């Protein structure tokens, strides 16, 4: 898993434009990003299945890293070509080609030009929310949404297409354009761990 009308008819495009403008302003000039996160996965009945937290890092145009610290240490590293997932408790690394930008809701957050290429934006009741649906029926997620407070994204939600699980990511203490070491986005499997290709 690591790997939503009538009233709206009176506001055609208005709230959609406000939320999209917030996203454009946030992403304008964004080269790097860091912060912390809390992630909760819900089943299709709304029951919480799993909760985790950690740190996230992004470097334009397509490199990112998620360090899960609790409850189980894990790393998810995209180096621009390959996507690495290291599960420390299992002593196992899985690696595959990095998915296209359209498959990543996080890259949409940092590269809003992806919205028009890969998604249909849907009107919402809130000027601070942006809902979008992948144009590709083979996309890994069915729909996603961003919520802003004072122009800063605070939550990212997306629903898995296959099993219907919803993932909520709370974004905290985001810092724009911090100095980030390139080594954050490189991954070398630790000695002795199993490496599984193509998963």
DACORJO-V643384 format. One record per residue. PHI is phi in whole degrees, -180 to 180 (NA if undefined). OMEGA is omega in degrees with one decimal (none if undefined). NEAR is the number of other ideal C-beta (glycine too) atoms within 8 Angstrom. Layout:
# DACORJO-V643384
phi=PHI omega=OMEGA near=NEAR
phi=PHI omega=OMEGA near=NEAR
This chain:
# DACORJO-V643384
phi=NA omega=179.0 near=7
phi=-64 omega=-178.9 near=6
phi=-60 omega=none near=4
phi=NA omega=none near=3
phi=NA omega=-175.3 near=4
phi=-68 omega=-177.9 near=4
phi=-59 omega=-179.1 near=7
phi=-68 omega=-179.4 near=11
phi=-66 omega=178.7 near=7
phi=-88 omega=-178.2 near=5
phi=-129 omega=-173.8 near=9
phi=-64 omega=174.9 near=7
phi=79 omega=-172.8 near=6
phi=-70 omega=-178.1 near=8
phi=-70 omega=176.0 near=13
phi=-59 omega=-178.0 near=12
phi=-64 omega=-179.5 near=8
phi=-60 omega=-178.3 near=10
phi=-66 omega=178.2 near=16
phi=-64 omega=176.9 near=12
phi=-62 omega=177.8 near=8
phi=-62 omega=178.6 near=12
phi=-63 omega=179.7 near=15
phi=-61 omega=-179.9 near=9
phi=-65 omega=-178.8 near=8
phi=-65 omega=-174.8 near=12
phi=-82 omega=-177.4 near=10
phi=-62 omega=179.7 near=6
phi=74 omega=-177.8 near=4
phi=-84 omega=177.7 near=11
phi=-103 omega=177.5 near=6
phi=-139 omega=-178.4 near=13
phi=-153 omega=173.3 near=13
phi=-143 omega=179.5 near=11
phi=173 omega=175.6 near=11
phi=-115 omega=-178.6 near=10
phi=-147 omega=169.5 near=13
phi=-127 omega=-174.9 near=10
phi=-121 omega=177.9 near=12
phi=-127 omega=177.0 near=10
phi=-108 omega=-179.6 near=13
phi=-112 omega=173.0 near=12
phi=-79 omega=-175.0 near=9
phi=-73 omega=173.4 near=8
phi=-99 omega=177.9 near=4
phi=90 omega=178.4 near=5
phi=-88 omega=-179.8 near=6
phi=-71 omega=179.6 near=7
phi=-99 omega=-172.2 near=7
phi=-157 omega=177.8 near=7
phi=-133 omega=179.9 near=9
phi=-149 omega=178.8 near=10
phi=-152 omega=-179.2 near=10
phi=172 omega=-177.7 near=11
phi=-121 omega=177.1 near=10
phi=-129 omega=179.7 near=15
phi=-141 omega=178.8 near=13
phi=-140 omega=174.5 near=12
phi=-135 omega=-178.9 near=11
phi=-61 omega=2.9 near=10
phi=-96 omega=-168.9 near=5
phi=-149 omega=178.7 near=10
phi=-108 omega=177.9 near=11
phi=-151 omega=-178.3 near=14
phi=-149 omega=173.3 near=13
phi=-119 omega=175.4 near=12
phi=-105 omega=177.5 near=10
phi=-88 omega=-178.2 near=13
phi=-106 omega=-175.0 near=7
phi=-146 omega=6.5 near=7
phi=-88 omega=-178.2 near=4
phi=-127 omega=-179.1 near=9
phi=-63 omega=176.7 near=7
phi=-147 omega=176.0 near=11
phi=-131 omega=174.3 near=13
phi=-126 omega=-173.0 near=12
phi=-126 omega=174.0 near=13
phi=-111 omega=-175.1 near=13
phi=-98 omega=-178.3 near=11
phi=101 omega=178.2 near=8
phi=-127 omega=-176.6 near=5
phi=-128 omega=179.3 near=9
phi=-116 omega=-176.7 near=11
phi=-110 omega=175.5 near=14
phi=-128 omega=-178.9 near=12
phi=-111 omega=175.8 near=14
phi=-103 omega=-174.8 near=10
phi=-64 omega=-176.8 near=9
phi=-66 omega=178.2 near=6
phi=-89 omega=-174.5 near=5
phi=51 omega=-173.4 near=8
phi=-140 omega=176.1 near=10
phi=-118 omega=170.1 near=12
phi=-114 omega=-176.8 near=9
phi=-142 omega=176.9 near=12
phi=-152 omega=176.1 near=9
phi=-61 omega=-180.0 near=6
phi=-67 omega=179.5 near=10
phi=-61 omega=176.6 near=7
phi=-62 omega=-177.8 near=4
phi=-55 omega=-178.8 near=10
phi=-66 omega=179.2 near=11
phi=-87 omega=-174.3 near=7
phi=-114 omega=176.7 near=9
phi=-66 omega=178.4 near=9
phi=-65 omega=179.4 near=10
phi=-69 omega=173.1 near=11
phi=-65 omega=177.5 near=15
phi=-61 omega=-175.8 near=13
phi=-97 omega=179.4 near=10
phi=-132 omega=-173.2 near=12
phi=-63 omega=175.9 near=10
phi=-63 omega=177.3 near=6
phi=-67 omega=-177.8 near=12
phi=-57 omega=-175.6 near=12
phi=-69 omega=-178.9 near=5
phi=-86 omega=-169.0 near=7
phi=-120 omega=-171.6 near=10
phi=-136 omega=168.1 near=13
phi=-104 omega=179.5 near=6
phi=-85 omega=-177.7 near=10
phi=-112 omega=176.0 near=8
phi=-63 omega=177.5 near=10
phi=-132 omega=178.2 near=12
phi=-80 omega=-176.0 near=6
phi=-116 omega=177.0 near=8
phi=-73 omega=-178.6 near=7
phi=-102 omega=-179.9 near=9
phi=-122 omega=178.7 near=13
phi=-130 omega=178.1 near=14
phi=-107 omega=178.4 near=12
phi=-144 omega=-175.4 near=13
phi=-124 omega=179.3 near=10
phi=-61 omega=175.0 near=12
phi=-75 omega=-179.4 near=6
phi=-87 omega=179.5 near=7
phi=-67 omega=179.2 near=4
phi=-92 omega=179.2 near=3
phi=-60 omega=-178.4 near=10
phi=-69 omega=177.6 near=8
phi=-121 omega=-173.4 near=11
phi=-86 omega=180.0 near=10
phi=-161 omega=-179.6 near=11
phi=-151 omega=178.0 near=13
phi=-150 omega=174.8 near=14
phi=-121 omega=174.3 near=12
phi=-124 omega=-177.8 near=12
phi=-114 omega=168.9 near=15
phi=-131 omega=-178.6 near=7
phi=53 omega=175.5 near=4
phi=81 omega=-178.8 near=7
phi=-117 omega=177.9 near=8
phi=-67 omega=-178.0 near=12
phi=-119 omega=175.3 near=9
phi=-141 omega=173.6 near=11
phi=-130 omega=178.8 near=13
phi=-122 omega=171.3 near=11
phi=-149 omega=-176.0 near=12
phi=-111 omega=-179.9 near=12
phi=-67 omega=-176.3 near=13
phi=-71 omega=-172.3 near=7
phi=-81 omega=-172.9 near=5
phi=-111 omega=176.0 near=5
phi=79 omega=178.1 near=9
phi=-70 omega=178.1 near=12
phi=-110 omega=177.4 near=11
phi=-107 omega=176.4 near=13
phi=-109 omega=177.1 near=11
phi=-116 omega=175.2 near=10
phi=-92 omega=-177.9 near=10
phi=-98 omega=-174.5 near=12
phi=-134 omega=172.9 near=9
phi=49 omega=179.0 near=5
phi=-69 omega=177.8 near=10
phi=-119 omega=179.0 near=8
phi=-83 omega=172.6 near=7
phi=53 omega=171.4 near=8
phi=-74 omega=173.5 near=8
phi=-76 omega=-179.1 near=4
phi=-120 omega=177.8 near=9
phi=-71 omega=178.1 near=5
phi=-58 omega=-178.8 near=7
phi=-64 omega=176.4 near=5
phi=-59 omega=-173.3 near=9
phi=-108 omega=171.8 near=13
phi=-115 omega=-179.7 near=8
phi=-135 omega=172.8 near=8
phi=-122 omega=179.9 near=4
phi=-58 omega=177.1 near=9
phi=-62 omega=178.9 near=6
phi=-59 omega=173.6 near=4
phi=90 omega=-179.2 near=4
phi=-89 omega=175.1 near=10
phi=-77 omega=178.2 near=6
phi=-118 omega=-178.9 near=9
phi=-109 omega=-177.1 near=9
phi=-91 omega=170.5 near=6
phi=81 omega=-179.1 near=5
phi=-103 omega=none near=6
